[in-house]
Amino acid sequence: MSSPNVRSSQPIPQFASTRALPPLRVLDGGGPATNRVTGPVPRAGLHIVPQPVAEPAQPFLKWVGGKRRLLDQLVPLLPTGRLRYAEPFLGGGAMFFRLWSLGRLESALLTDASADVVNACNVLRDDVDALVGRLRAHAHAYLPADADARAAYFYAVRDRHPSLVPMDAVERAARMVFLNRTCFNGLWRENRRGLFNAPHGRYDAPTLCPEDRLRAAARALDAATVARADFRSLPNLCRAHGVTFAYLDPPYHPVSVTSAFNAYSGGAFAATAQAELADTCRALDRAGVRWMLSNSDCDFVRGLYRGFDIRTVQAARAVNCKGDRRGTVAEVVVRNY
Ligand SMILES: C[S@@+](CC[C@H](N)C(=O)[O-])C[C@H]1O[C@@H](n2cnc3c(N)ncnc32)[C@H](O)[C@@H]1O
């Protein structure tokens, strides 16, 4: 563990890596996430190093519905002090990277149903050089090409899906970052079979290998446990890891037919899932875990969380809203504290 008083050109981790832990759960690439956690999950050994980090970290994936632009409104609503933190709908992880950059984390347990999200984080953390190398190769093949050749390259990469074609973890992570940065609107969208299916975007000069951003994110992830898990396993995971606070940013309940964009991970996040999520939050509440949840502002969501603190923040309209309705839209933030 680094001493807080040692000066070093290397950023000092906020907390000891939990990488020595056995995996929370091991799922093959294409299989569904379930609410079971396989095997015992030991507690993370935690070390407190009260020192600000050298360089802020940011999401390395573009994520529609990501919280980056809402962070200035959300962070003041968090509990004070350092957090034993869980984020069960990780996506691009905007909140995690901000909290790490602020030195607010004592530990972090990051989970998502998406095998690609989890794999990309783990590869970035464990072998950033290999990931950078593969992304440079994608950039070398893609950027000099004309529009037709770029599209052909994109669809060739897209069609080599890890559940159809054997590929190692690094290639899979590079595939995700490449597709995320070259697809239409940075939209990571999967069909019901879990196959990424967003079309090619047409950016003149996309940054395919944002090396500084990747290395900063890798340093932040070095201290985190990242695993594939369904949100229904959160109470068990919080108990096993001594989590005291969770931030939940699920696929939003659609407020209209046109805003029904909630199929990030191989299937819609239906109203029944929203209700089960509210039950999960009540279980966390009974277990003494504090939580904050984001969702759309509608009667259905407000009804699910009746009795908890509900307030609103103003968000930029989502990509799928009507082009003529610009400006902001209210979202709810629900808290049990
Ligand atoms: C709104 S996004 C999270 C965005 C993230 N907060 C950010 O700032 O980028 C929702 C995430 O929930 C994940 N997800 C969908 N269904 C899930 C489930 N049943 N359990 C866990 N994660 C799920 C999706 O894969 C997606 O990454």
The ligand as an SDF file (V2000), in Angstrom:
LIG
                    3D

 27 29  0  0  0  0  0  0  0  0999 V2000
  -28.4840    4.2310  -18.2890 C   0  0  0  0  0  0  0  0  0  0  0  0
  -27.2440    3.0270  -18.5770 S   0  0  0  0  0  0  0  0  0  0  0  0
  -26.0810    3.4760  -17.3350 C   0  0  0  0  0  0  0  0  0  0  0  0
  -25.2990    4.6660  -17.7500 C   0  0  0  0  0  0  0  0  0  0  0  0
  -24.1700    5.0460  -16.8100 C   0  0  0  0  0  0  0  0  0  0  0  0
  -24.6850    5.4910  -15.5340 N   0  0  0  0  0  0  0  0  0  0  0  0
  -23.2720    6.1030  -17.4060 C   0  0  0  0  0  0  0  0  0  0  0  0
  -23.0960    7.1630  -16.8200 O   0  0  0  0  0  0  0  0  0  0  0  0
  -22.7520    5.8800  -18.5030 O   0  0  0  0  0  0  0  0  0  0  0  0
  -27.9690    1.5560  -17.9910 C   0  0  0  0  0  0  0  0  0  0  0  0
  -27.0390    0.3390  -17.8980 C   0  0  0  0  0  0  0  0  0  0  0  0
  -27.8060   -0.7300  -17.3070 O   0  0  0  0  0  0  0  0  0  0  0  0
  -27.3420   -1.9590  -17.8240 C   0  0  0  0  0  0  0  0  0  0  0  0
  -28.4060   -2.9510  -17.5660 N   0  0  0  0  0  0  0  0  0  0  0  0
  -29.5500   -3.1940  -18.2510 C   0  0  0  0  0  0  0  0  0  0  0  0
  -30.2720   -4.1510  -17.6660 N   0  0  0  0  0  0  0  0  0  0  0  0
  -29.5840   -4.5350  -16.5480 C   0  0  0  0  0  0  0  0  0  0  0  0
  -29.8100   -5.4750  -15.5050 C   0  0  0  0  0  0  0  0  0  0  0  0
  -30.9180   -6.2460  -15.5000 N   0  0  0  0  0  0  0  0  0  0  0  0
  -28.9080   -5.5910  -14.5070 N   0  0  0  0  0  0  0  0  0  0  0  0
  -27.7780   -4.8340  -14.5260 C   0  0  0  0  0  0  0  0  0  0  0  0
  -27.4910   -3.9240  -15.5030 N   0  0  0  0  0  0  0  0  0  0  0  0
  -28.3890   -3.7700  -16.4860 C   0  0  0  0  0  0  0  0  0  0  0  0
  -27.0830   -1.6700  -19.2750 C   0  0  0  0  0  0  0  0  0  0  0  0
  -26.1660   -2.6110  -19.8220 O   0  0  0  0  0  0  0  0  0  0  0  0
  -26.5310   -0.2340  -19.1940 C   0  0  0  0  0  0  0  0  0  0  0  0
  -25.1200   -0.2640  -19.1610 O   0  0  0  0  0  0  0  0  0  0  0  0
  1  2  1  0
  2  3  1  0
  2 10  1  0
  3  4  1  0
  4  5  1  0
  5  6  1  0
  5  7  1  0
  7  8  2  0
  7  9  1  0
 10 11  1  0
 11 12  1  0
 11 26  1  0
 12 13  1  0
 13 14  1  0
 13 24  1  0
 14 15  1  0
 14 23  1  0
 15 16  2  0
 16 17  1  0
 17 18  1  0
 17 23  2  0
 18 19  1  0
 18 20  2  0
 20 21  1  0
 21 22  2  0
 22 23  1  0
 24 25  1  0
 24 26  1  0
 26 27  1  0
M  CHG  2   2   1   9  -1
M  END
$$$$
